[in-house]
Amino acid sequence: MKLTAMRKKTHSNLKRLSLIITSIALATSTTNADTSWMQKIKPFKNGPHPKLKPTRLEYKMSWKGTVKAGTMTFDFNKKDKRYKGLNITQAYGRSQNLAYALFPYHFSMTSFTKSSTQKPLIFVADEKDKREKIKTKNTFKSKHVLHASTETKLHNKSNKNRNHKFSFPNAHDPLSAIQFIRRQPLRNGDKIHLCLHPFKSPMFSTITVIGRETHNGRACIKLDVKLQKIDKKTMHLKTYKKLTKATLWISNDTDRVMVELRSKVFIGDVRAVLTKQTRL
C-alpha cells in the first residue's frame, strides 16, 4: 500500500509540475457564468521588448525544492531555413532518479508561431508514461482552434480519439504564451490576460506584475499567475481547484527568461529552477 501511494504521489508531482508550467488544465471545477473575460483578450501583437535570441534553457524540477523529480528543457526561436517568417520553440523533459524508477514519464512539445505577431499556427505534443501515450495537435486558425489528440493504452494498443473546435480567435499555445508575455512592458502592477489552448482544455490566465526583486542571485521581475478553465460550449469560466497559487520570476534583463516557477497545488509546493542558459 505504501509503495502504491508513493508511486501515485511521485507521478502526480512530476506531471502536475510539467503540465502547470505549460498551462495544462485537467481539474475538477465549478462554473462562473461571467463571459466578460473575452473582452480582456487583446489581438496578437508583439510588445516593445526585444525578441529572445535563439536560446536553450534547462530546468531542474522538484517537490518543495528538495526532492528531485525530473528535468525540462526549452529551445526558444530555433533557426530553420525551411520555415521563414516563423518562430520555432520546443520543450521536452522527463522524470529522473526515484521518480523515474517509480513512474517513467517524458514529453515533448513544438510550437510554430508567426514572427511578426507571435500568433501560433501549429502546436504538437507527445507524452508517454508506462500506461499510455498521448499525441496532440492544435491548429490555430483566424477565428478558432482545431484540437485533435489520440490516447493509446500501451497494454492493449486501444486508441481514444478526441476532436473539437474552440471558437475563439486569439488563443495561445503554452509556448507562444511565454514568448508573448516576455515581450510586454511588464511595468509594476500591469495585468496581462491570455486565452490559452495548450492541450485538450482551453484556459483563461491572468498574469500580474508584482514587482522587482533579486531572486536566485539575479535581478528579477516577479509575476503572479492565475488560471481558470473555459467551458468550450458556454465560454463560462471554471475554477481550477488544483492550482491555488503560482509565482514566477523572470530575469529583469534583455533576455527575460524564467528563473524559477513555484506552484502551490493540491499535493504541495512544486518548483522548476533554471540551472543552465546557453545560446543556440
C-alpha positions in Angstrom: 0.0 0.0 0.0 2.8 2.5 0.9 4.7 1.8 -2.4 1.5 2.3 -4.4 0.8 5.6 -2.7 4.4 6.7 -3.3 4.1 5.9 -6.9 0.9 7.8 -7.3 2.3 10.8 -5.5 5.6 10.9 -7.4 3.8 10.7 -10.7 1.4 13.4 -9.7 4.2 15.7 -8.5 6.2 15.5 -11.7 3.4 15.5 -14.2 1.4 18.3 -12.4 4.6 20.5 -12.4 5.3 20.0 -16.1 1.6 20.5 -17.0 1.2 23.6 -14.9 4.3 25.2 -16.5 2.8 24.6 -19.9 -0.7 25.6 -18.7 -2.4 22.2 -18.9 -5.8 22.0 -17.1 -7.2 18.6 -16.1 -9.0 19.6 -12.9 -12.5 19.3 -11.3 -14.1 22.8 -11.4 -17.0 25.0 -10.5 -18.6 27.3 -13.1 -18.7 31.1 -13.2 -21.3 32.3 -15.8 -19.5 35.6 -16.5 -18.0 35.8 -20.0 -16.6 39.3 -19.7 -13.1 37.8 -19.8 -13.4 37.6 -23.6 -13.2 41.4 -23.9 -10.0 41.4 -21.9 -8.1 39.4 -24.5 -6.0 41.6 -26.9 -5.3 40.7 -30.5 -1.9 39.3 -31.3 0.8 41.9 -31.4 4.5 41.8 -30.3 5.3 44.1 -27.4 8.2 46.6 -27.3 10.7 44.2 -25.5 13.2 42.6 -27.9 12.7 39.1 -29.2 14.7 36.4 -27.4 17.7 35.3 -29.4 17.9 31.5 -30.0 18.4 30.2 -26.5 18.4 26.9 -24.6 17.1 26.9 -21.0 17.5 23.9 -18.8 15.5 23.4 -15.6 15.5 21.1 -12.5 12.0 20.1 -11.4 11.4 19.2 -7.8 8.9 18.9 -5.0 9.4 21.5 -2.2 12.8 22.3 -3.8 14.4 19.2 -2.2 13.1 16.0 -3.8 14.3 16.0 -7.4 11.6 14.8 -9.8 13.0 15.5 -13.3 14.4 17.9 -15.9 12.9 20.1 -18.5 14.5 22.0 -21.4 13.2 24.8 -23.6 14.8 25.7 -27.0 13.5 29.1 -28.0 13.4 30.5 -31.5 15.4 27.8 -33.2 16.7 28.7 -36.7 15.4 26.6 -39.6 15.7 27.8 -43.2 12.6 25.7 -44.1 10.4 27.9 -42.0 11.0 31.6 -43.0 9.0 34.1 -41.0 8.2 31.6 -38.2 9.5 31.2 -34.7 10.1 27.6 -33.7 10.2 26.7 -30.0 10.4 23.3 -28.4 10.1 22.0 -24.8 11.0 18.5 -23.6 11.6 16.7 -20.3 11.4 13.5 -18.4 11.2 12.1 -14.9 14.5 11.2 -13.1 16.0 9.3 -10.3 13.4 7.9 -7.9 10.6 9.5 -9.9 11.7 7.6 -13.0 12.1 4.3 -11.1 8.5 4.6 -9.8 6.9 6.3 -12.8 8.8 6.8 -16.1 7.4 9.8 -17.9 8.6 12.0 -20.7 7.1 14.7 -23.0 8.0 16.9 -26.0 6.2 19.9 -27.4 6.8 22.1 -30.5 5.2 25.4 -31.4 5.3 27.2 -34.7 4.3 30.9 -34.5 4.4 34.0 -36.8 7.5 36.1 -36.1 5.6 39.3 -36.9 2.8 38.9 -34.3 3.6 35.8 -32.2 0.4 34.2 -33.3 0.6 30.4 -33.0 -0.1 28.4 -36.1 0.5 24.7 -35.0 1.3 23.2 -31.7 2.2 19.5 -31.4 3.0 17.4 -28.3 3.8 13.8 -27.3 3.6 12.4 -23.8 4.3 8.9 -22.6 4.3 7.1 -19.3 4.1 3.4 -18.5 0.3 3.2 -19.1 -0.3 5.3 -22.2 1.0 7.7 -24.8 -0.8 10.8 -26.0 -0.3 12.7 -29.2 -1.8 16.2 -29.5 -2.1 18.6 -32.4 -3.7 22.0 -32.1 -4.1 24.1 -35.3 -4.7 27.8 -34.7 -7.0 29.4 -37.4 -8.0 33.0 -37.7 -11.3 32.5 -35.8 -10.9 29.2 -33.9 -8.6 26.4 -32.7 -8.9 22.8 -34.1 -7.9 20.2 -31.5 -7.0 16.6 -32.3 -5.5 14.1 -30.0 -5.0 10.3 -29.7 -4.6 8.4 -26.4 -3.1 5.0 -26.8 -3.2 2.4 -23.9 0.0 0.5 -24.0 -1.3 -2.7 -22.6 -3.8 -3.4 -25.3 -3.0 -0.7 -28.0 -6.5 0.6 -27.9 -7.0 4.2 -29.1 -9.2 7.0 -28.0 -9.5 10.0 -30.4 -10.6 13.5 -29.4 -11.5 16.2 -31.8 -13.2 19.6 -31.2 -13.3 23.2 -32.4 -12.8 26.0 -29.9 -14.4 29.1 -31.3 -12.2 32.0 -30.2 -9.8 33.9 -32.4 -7.0 35.0 -30.0 -5.8 31.8 -28.3 -2.2 31.0 -27.5 -0.4 27.7 -27.1 1.7 27.4 -24.0 5.0 28.2 -25.7 3.7 31.1 -27.7 2.2 32.5 -24.4 5.7 32.5 -22.8 7.1 34.4 -25.8 4.2 36.9 -25.8 4.4 37.6 -22.0 8.2 38.3 -22.0 7.8 40.9 -24.8 5.2 43.1 -22.9 6.3 46.2 -21.0 5.8 44.4 -17.6 5.5 47.5 -15.5 4.8 47.0 -11.8 1.1 46.5 -11.4 0.5 45.5 -15.0 -2.0 42.7 -15.8 -1.9 40.5 -18.8 -4.9 38.5 -19.8 -4.5 35.5 -22.1 -6.7 32.8 -23.6 -4.7 29.5 -23.8 -5.4 26.3 -25.6 -2.5 24.2 -24.5 -3.8 20.6 -24.9 -7.4 19.4 -24.8 -8.8 22.2 -22.5 -8.9 25.9 -23.2 -8.0 28.3 -20.3 -8.1 31.9 -19.2 -5.0 33.3 -17.5 -4.3 36.5 -15.6 -0.7 37.4 -15.1 0.0 40.3 -12.6 3.4 42.0 -12.3 4.0 42.1 -8.5 7.3 44.0 -8.7 11.1 43.7 -8.9 13.5 41.8 -6.6 16.6 39.7 -6.5 15.9 36.0 -6.7 18.4 33.2 -7.0 21.2 35.7 -7.4 19.6 37.5 -10.4 17.6 40.7 -10.8 14.1 39.5 -11.5 10.5 40.5 -12.3 8.1 38.8 -10.0 4.7 37.6 -11.5 1.6 36.2 -10.1 -0.2 33.6 -12.3 -3.9 32.6 -12.1 -5.6 30.0 -14.3 -9.2 29.2 -15.0 -10.7 26.7 -17.3 -13.1 27.7 -20.1 -16.2 25.8 -20.9 -16.0 25.2 -24.7 -19.7 25.4 -25.2 -20.8 28.2 -23.0 -17.5 30.1 -22.7 -18.1 30.4 -19.0 -15.1 30.2 -16.7 -14.5 27.3 -14.3 -12.4 27.4 -11.1 -9.1 25.5 -11.4 -9.2 23.9 -7.9 -5.9 22.0 -8.1 -3.8 25.2 -8.5 -4.1 27.6 -5.6 -1.2 29.8 -6.3 1.7 30.2 -8.8 4.6 32.6 -8.6 7.0 33.2 -11.5 10.3 35.0 -11.5 11.8 36.1 -14.9 15.1 37.8 -15.3 14.9 41.6 -15.4 17.2 42.0 -18.4 17.1 41.8 -22.2 16.6 38.0 -22.2 13.7 37.9 -19.7 14.0 34.1 -19.1 12.2 32.1 -16.5 14.4 31.9 -13.4 12.0 29.9 -11.2 8.4 28.8 -11.0 6.7 27.9 -7.7 3.2 26.4 -7.8 1.0 25.7 -4.8 -1.1 22.7 -5.8 -3.2 20.2 -4.0 -0.1 18.0 -3.4 2.1 20.8 -2.1 4.9 23.0 -3.3 6.3 22.1 -6.8 9.1 24.0 -8.5 11.1 24.4 -11.6 14.5 26.2 -11.3 16.8 27.4 -14.1 20.1 25.5 -14.0 21.7 26.5 -17.4 21.3 29.1 -20.1 23.1 28.9 -23.5 22.8 30.4 -26.9 21.8 28.1 -29.8 
